[in-house]
Amino acid sequence: MAKFMIDPIYNEEFEDTVKKAKPLMTDTSFCALLLSDAHIEYTGGLAPERPGILRQLSASKALAAELGADCIIFGGDILHGTCSHESAIGYLKEYAELMKDSPVPVYAAHGNHDDNGYHNTNRPPEITHYDPHYCPIEYIVNQQMWTDTLLDPLSMGTIVHADGDPKSTYYYVDFDDKKVRMIFLDAYDYPYVASNGIHIDTASEGFNHVPDHQIHWLCDVVLDLGKEGWNFIVCSHAPLKKFGTYKNSDEIMGIFSAFNNRRIYKNERLGIIKDWTKATASAPLQLFGHTHLTVTKNCAPEKMQLIGVGSAKVSFYPRPISDLLAHGDYDFAEMPERVAGNYTEANIDVVIMDKGKITKIRFGAGIDQQFDVADYMNY
């Protein structure tokens, strides 16, 4: 196996992470490396920001190789979304080029900034802040561009796109030897239409919900009763519950609640009736980014554990966590102090799931955590 280099500033943290994670790796364990929210062309006025992001991406490959991980997951917002169309495609190509020699498949959730839609032109003077109704369509990186440039080149041919949509930004991946299916949802899967010929009719910030065709796909295809004793891991940019979540998160959580609790699911709006009373698979875990905080939430009624990794970029909101969580309800939240140029700039979680336990080991600033979810998992 090729030797993947890490920056010397990470040496001690790398050794410590490997020392803690390797004893947890077994024939039945599933290991994913999770990082998110690089906003790769964004500097926030901090010159060291971008090199630190690139160092973290390189470190994720070295960690995956050393641990024998199953995959690397990026939780969305690779882009910040405010550059030219050509530059946005260039940044995605740069990311893909950096990660193309990964020892394991690399997957990505589609984030609200990844369509490069945070531009405003010709706004009325009374609108002083970003408004999704004034984003020119010429800047947009659409689903096919994002999939062609980033998703498919890094997935090693393992992705199962939606039937009839080979460029879908929602998809699943099966790890047969581990009996694990990873499900990637996209709440920014909206039609790129500019009725006035200039501005798109809606943008990711305004759309912000899992569309109906994905709900049908999730219920009819993905939550497969034939996967006896499997564990399904849900990945999306934003959490399915509470802080920074989707407009129809209750609907999506209702699906997983019915599935995990072995109930009949009914959605009269969409004409869906699914009998999951005899299901033997479970969906015990959701992984996400978006909040720029490290957050966790145990959703006992739905039998799911939610883990949010925070942001790969060092800069953060100049507000106390209590303010940031004013609209959330999490069991744990932190935004540890980070310094560009040493190991604390890193924000990568090694997530290991095995035999009723989910362990999160932080590479970089932050703490390790373990969650006992024996009641939620099949093993």
N, C-alpha and C positions, 0 to 999 in steps of 0.2 A: 504494500500500500504506500502511496506517495506520502512524503513527509510534508505536513502543512506547518508553515512558520507562524509564530505569533510574535507580537512586539515584545521586547524584553520587559516593558513596564508591566506586562501581564504574567510574567513567569511564576511568581510566587502564588498568585491567585489561581493560575492554571493548575499548578501542582495540588493546591488545596482542594479545588473543585473536583479534580480527578480522584483524589484520595477519598473524598466523601461519597462520590457517585459510583465508583466502580464496584464496591461491595454490594450495591443494590441491583447490579445488572445480572440477570439470570436468563435461563432459556425461555421463560415465560414473560419477562418484563418487557414493557414497551417504553422507549425513550425518545422524546422529542425535545429539540432545542428551540426555544421560543424567544424571539426578539421582535420589536415593533417600532413604528413611528420614527423612522429616520428623518423624514422630511428632508431628503438628501441634498436638495439645492438651497436649503435654508441655513443661514448662519446665525441669525439672531444677534448680529453684531459681535459674535465671538469667533475670532480667527481660528482657534483650534477645533471648532465644532466638527467640520467636515472630515478632517483626518481621523478624529476619534471614531466616527461612524464607520469609516473604512477599516479601521483596526478591529472593531467589533465584528464586522462581517468576516474578516479573515480568521479571527479567533473562533468563530462558530464552526468553521470547517475543521480547525485543529481539534476542537473539543469533540466534534462528531466522530472524527477518525479515531481518537484515543479511546473514547468510550464505547465505540461500536453502536452509536445511536441509530435509530431507525429513520430519522428525517430531521430536517431543519424547517421551521415554520416562521414566516414573516407575517406579523399580524396586521399589515396594512399601512397605508400612508408612507410608502417609499418616497413619493413625491410630496412637495409642499403645495404645488398646484398653482403657482403664480408666475411661471416662466413661459417662454414662447413654446409653441407646439413642437418645433424642431428640437429645442433644448430639452423638453420633457422626454421625448423619445430617446434623445441622447443619454439622459440620466438613467433611464430604464435599461438601455443597452449596456451602459457602464456597470450597473448592478449585476446584470446577467453575465457579463464578461468576467466580473470578479468571482462570481459564484459558480461558474460553469464547470470548474474542476472539483466541485464538492464531492466528498466520498459517499454522500447519501443524497436522495432526492431533496430538492428544496421546493416548498410550496408557499403560496402567498394568499392571504385574504385580501379582497379588494376593498381599499379604504376610501373614505369620503374625499380625500385630497388626491387620489390617484388618477382621477380623470382630468387633472390639470384645470379644474373649473373655478378656481378662486380669483377670477378676473372680473372687473366691473368696468364697463364703458357706457357712456351716454346715460348715466343715471340722472334723474331729476335732482335739482339742487337740494331739495328737502331730504333726500336720502344720503346720509353721510357715512354709512357703514356698508359692509359687504351685503349685497342682495342677490340671491341666486337667479333672479329674473333678468339680470343684466350681464350675463356671462356670454361672450361671443362664441359661437359654435366653432370658429376657426381654431380656437385654442384646445379644443377637447381631444383627449386621448380616449377613444371609444373602446368598447369591450374587446373587439377583434384585435385592435392595435396592442392593447395591454396583454392579451393572451399570446399573440404571436411574438411579441418582443420579450416577454418576461416569463410567463407562466409555463408554456409548453417547452421552451428550451431548457428549463431547469428541473423538470419533473421526471426526466428519464423515462418518458412514455408510460407512466403509471396512472395518470389521471383518467378518470371516466367522466367525460363531459355529459351534459344533458342530451337525451335523445333529440335529434333534429337541430341541435345547436352545438356544433363541434368547437365553437369558440366561447362557450359559456364561461363566465367568471364565477359560477357556482358549479361544484363538482364533488366527487368523492374519490377516495383512494383506499384500496384494500390491502391489508397486510395479513395474508392468509396464515402465515406461520404463527402469528401472534393473535389471530382472531380479533383483529382490530380494524374498524372502518373509520376513516377520518372524513368528516362531512364539512365542506366549506360553503357557507351561505354568503350571499352578497345583497346587502340592503341598499346598494347604490346602483342597482341594475335597472336603469331607467331608459326610455327611448330618447335618442338624441334628435330632437325635432326643433327647428327654428321657424316658427310660423311667419315671423317678420323677415326671414331670410338672414338675420344677423344674430339675435340672441336666442339661446336655447329656451324652450318653454319651461323646463324645470332643470334643476341641477341636483347633485348628490345631497347638498345641504338641505334642500327643500324636499327631496323625495324621501329618503331616510326611512324606508320600511322594506321588509322582505316581500316582494311582489307575489301575486296570486299564483303565477306559473311555477314559482319555486316552492310554494306551499304544496301544490299538487305533486310536484316531483318528490318532495320530502316524504309525503304520506304514501304515495303510490309506488315509488321506486326505491328510495334510499332506506327507509326503516323496514328492512326486509325480514319477514318472519322466517325465511329460510336460513338466515345466519344464526344458527342455534348456538347459544352461549357466547355470542360475540359481545364486545364492548365498542360502542360508537363514541367517538370524540368529536364534539362540535367545535368548529373554528369559524370565527367571524371577526370583523374589525372591532365592532362595539360589543359590549356585554349584552346578553339576552335579558338582563334584569337590572333595574336601578340606574346607576350613574351613566349618563351619556348613551343611553340605549336607543333602540328603534321605536318608532311610533306604534308598531303592532307587536311589540315584544310579548305582551300578554297572550296574544294568539299563538305565537311560536312556542312560548313556554307551556301553553296549554297542550300542545301536541306532544312535547317531551314528557310532560306530567302524565298524560294518558298512557303513553308508551311504557314509561318506567313503572307505572303503578298498575299495569295490566288491565286497562279499562277500555271501553268502547269510546272512540273519539268521534264526535259529530261536529261538523262545521256547516250549518245550514246556509250560510252566505255563499259557500263554494260548492255545496252539494256533496260534501265528503263524509263518508261514514266508514270508519276503520275499526275492525274488531281486533284489539291487541290483548285480549284476555289470556291468550295462550302464548304470548311472546316469551322467548327465553333470552333474548338479547337485552342489553341496557345501554343507555346513554348517560354515563355517570359524570362526564366532564365537559366543560366548555373552556376554551383558551381564547384570549382576546387581547387587544391593545387599546388604542383610542383615548383612554382617559389620561394618559401621561402620568398616571399614578400606579404604584404597585398595590393592587387590591385583590381581596378574595372574599367570596360569599358562599356560604353553605345554604343551598336551597333545599331544605329537608322535604317540604311537601312535594317538590318535583323530583326529588332524589338526584340532584345534580350538584357538583362542586364547580364553582366558577373561579378561574384564576386569570388575572390581568397582569401583564408583564411591565407596563409602564413604557417609557420612551427611550429609544437609543440615542437621541440627542441630549446633550448635557444641559442645555438651558432649560429653564422651567418657569412656571408661572410665579410671579412675585407676590403670591398670596398664601396665607396659611392653609393647611390641609382642611381645617374645620370649615373654611369658606368653600373650598372646592367640593367638599362632600355635603354641602347644604342640601343638594337634591339627590343624594345617594343614601344607601343604607347597607354598608358593608361590615363584615365581621372584622376586617383588618384593612388598614390603608397606611401607606407610608410614601414619602418622597425624600429619600435619604440625600444628604449633601453629596454632591459629586464635583470632581475637579478634573477638567480636561488635562490630559497628559500623564495621569497615573491610573491605577487599576480601577479607581472609583468611577471613572467615566463610563465604564461598561455597565450594561443592563441586559443580561442574558439569563434566562431561566432554563435550567436542565430539569425537565419534568419527566419523572419515572413513575409508571403505573404498573402495579403488580400485586396480585393476591390481596385485594381489599385495601390497599394503601396507595395513595398518591403522594409522592415526595417532590418538593420543589427546592432545588439547590440554586442559589443565586451566584452567578459569576459576575462580580462587580459589587457595587454598593447595594446594600440591602440584606435581608435576612433569609435564612432557609426555613421552610415550613413542611409539615407532614399532615396529611388528612386521612383519617380512617373512614373509608367509604365502603366497608365490607357489605353493608346492606344494599349498596347501589350496584355493585359489580358482579359480573360473572367471571369465574376463574376456576 
